[in-house]
Amino acid sequence: MSELVREATREGRRVAILRCYDGVAETIVEAEVTSVRGGGMVRRGPYRFRTATEAFRFVQEALLALQYLGCQVG
């Protein structure tokens, strides 16, 4: 099983974690994001993709959007 995990931070605080991994017949992306109302992280997903390429593209675009919003990605 392959897994890709990326984290976005802003001003030293965690904003989001994206996990992309192989499922049985699909590739799955899950996200934990900071709630704008406070109160910690909120889980989103799972988002299911037919191919790893589609899932990876989704993760890349989400991270790019976070970078545009001033986040650091690692």
Stockholm file with secondary structure:
# STOCKHOLM 1.0

chainA/1-74         MSELVREATREGRRVAILRCYDGVAETIVEAEVTSVRGGGMVRRGPYRFRTATEAFRFVQEALLALQYLGCQVG
#=GR chainA/1-74 SS CCEEEEEEEETTEEEEEEEEEECSSSEEEEEEEECTTSSSEEEEEEEEESSHHHHHHHHHHHHHHHHHTTCEEC
#=GC SS_cons        CCEEEEEEEETTEEEEEEEEEECSSSEEEEEEEECTTSSSEEEEEEEEESSHHHHHHHHHHHHHHHHHTTCEEC
//
